[in-house]
């Protein structure tokens, strides 16, 4: 029900029509959607993280984190298949909890000292959280993902976080919206020295 689209502008005022760059793959773990993108570029590839589920009957619950890559920002993208790139997509961070919860998704990527930090939302049994995992920057980095842990608890209806590392101040910064879609919404800011 969701596709990831790409739109560009040469001057910041006029925007070209958007183009679909990533679709779900029929009869696979990401067959229902490709949504909530996070993008990073390294080692000659754009890596596009996204949220998806194979559970049509659960109406958007039971999600996991996936990734695809391309040498061009507008594609074509090849999806991680569990061992390499292309073919039947497999989750890089798989939710295996109770399917009545939203699960994992909304990835944000950061690189510091040749380590890839993967931040993702978790709406699960023990609350609304942001997790972080790490991987090395190898060709098949999803196979090296480790250190999944809670980065921070979400507060006040906080939405997904976009995370950056700012070298000048040696700090990870997370920005998100609290109480979104309401009149009293606000910006949430978290900072961390170690990510």
MOLIN-V714735 format. One record per residue. N is the residue number from 1. RES is the residue in three letters. SS is DSSP state (hx for helix, st for strand, lp for the rest). Layout:
N | RES | SS
N | RES | SS
This chain:
1 | UNK | lp
2 | UNK | st
3 | UNK | lp
4 | UNK | st
5 | UNK | st
6 | UNK | st
7 | UNK | lp
8 | UNK | lp
9 | UNK | st
10 | UNK | lp
11 | UNK | lp
12 | UNK | lp
13 | UNK | lp
14 | UNK | lp
15 | UNK | st
16 | UNK | lp
17 | UNK | lp
18 | UNK | lp
19 | UNK | st
20 | UNK | st
21 | UNK | st
22 | UNK | st
23 | UNK | lp
24 | UNK | lp
25 | UNK | lp
26 | UNK | lp
27 | UNK | lp
28 | UNK | lp
29 | UNK | lp
30 | UNK | lp
31 | UNK | lp
32 | UNK | lp
33 | UNK | st
34 | UNK | lp
35 | UNK | st
36 | UNK | st
37 | UNK | st
38 | UNK | st
39 | UNK | st
40 | UNK | st
41 | UNK | st
42 | UNK | st
43 | UNK | lp
44 | UNK | lp
45 | UNK | st
46 | UNK | st
47 | UNK | st
48 | UNK | st
49 | UNK | st
50 | UNK | st
51 | UNK | st
52 | UNK | st
53 | UNK | lp
54 | UNK | lp
55 | UNK | lp
56 | UNK | hx
57 | UNK | hx
58 | UNK | hx
59 | UNK | lp
60 | UNK | lp
61 | UNK | lp
62 | UNK | lp
63 | UNK | st
64 | UNK | st
65 | UNK | st
66 | UNK | st
67 | UNK | st
68 | UNK | st
69 | UNK | st
70 | UNK | st
71 | UNK | lp
72 | UNK | lp
73 | UNK | lp
74 | UNK | lp
75 | UNK | lp
76 | UNK | lp
77 | UNK | lp
78 | UNK | st
79 | UNK | st
80 | UNK | st
81 | UNK | lp
82 | UNK | lp
83 | UNK | lp
84 | UNK | lp
85 | UNK | st
86 | UNK | lp
87 | UNK | lp
88 | UNK | lp
89 | UNK | lp
90 | UNK | lp
91 | UNK | lp
92 | UNK | lp
93 | UNK | st
94 | UNK | lp
95 | UNK | lp
96 | UNK | lp
97 | UNK | lp
98 | UNK | lp
99 | UNK | lp
100 | UNK | lp
101 | UNK | lp
102 | UNK | lp
103 | UNK | st
104 | UNK | st
105 | UNK | st
106 | UNK | st
107 | UNK | st
108 | UNK | st
109 | UNK | st
110 | UNK | st
111 | UNK | st
112 | UNK | st
113 | UNK | lp
114 | UNK | lp
115 | UNK | st
116 | UNK | st
117 | UNK | st
118 | UNK | st
119 | UNK | st
120 | UNK | st
121 | UNK | st
122 | UNK | st
123 | UNK | st
124 | UNK | st
125 | UNK | lp
126 | UNK | lp
127 | UNK | st
128 | UNK | st
129 | UNK | st
130 | UNK | st
131 | UNK | st
132 | UNK | st
133 | UNK | st
134 | UNK | st
135 | UNK | st
136 | UNK | st
137 | UNK | lp
138 | UNK | lp
139 | UNK | lp
140 | UNK | lp
141 | UNK | hx
142 | UNK | hx
143 | UNK | hx
144 | UNK | hx
145 | UNK | lp
146 | UNK | st
147 | UNK | st
148 | UNK | st
149 | UNK | st
150 | UNK | st
151 | UNK | st
152 | UNK | st
153 | UNK | st
154 | UNK | lp
155 | UNK | lp
156 | UNK | lp
157 | UNK | lp
158 | UNK | lp
159 | UNK | lp
160 | UNK | lp
161 | UNK | lp
162 | UNK | st
163 | UNK | st
164 | UNK | st
165 | UNK | st
166 | UNK | st
167 | UNK | hx
168 | UNK | hx
169 | UNK | hx
170 | UNK | lp
171 | UNK | st
172 | UNK | st
173 | UNK | st
174 | UNK | st
175 | UNK | st
176 | UNK | st
177 | UNK | st
178 | UNK | st
179 | UNK | lp
180 | UNK | lp
181 | UNK | lp
182 | UNK | lp
183 | UNK | lp
184 | UNK | lp
185 | UNK | lp
186 | UNK | st
187 | UNK | st
188 | UNK | st
189 | UNK | st
190 | UNK | st
191 | UNK | st
192 | UNK | st
193 | UNK | lp
194 | UNK | lp
195 | UNK | lp
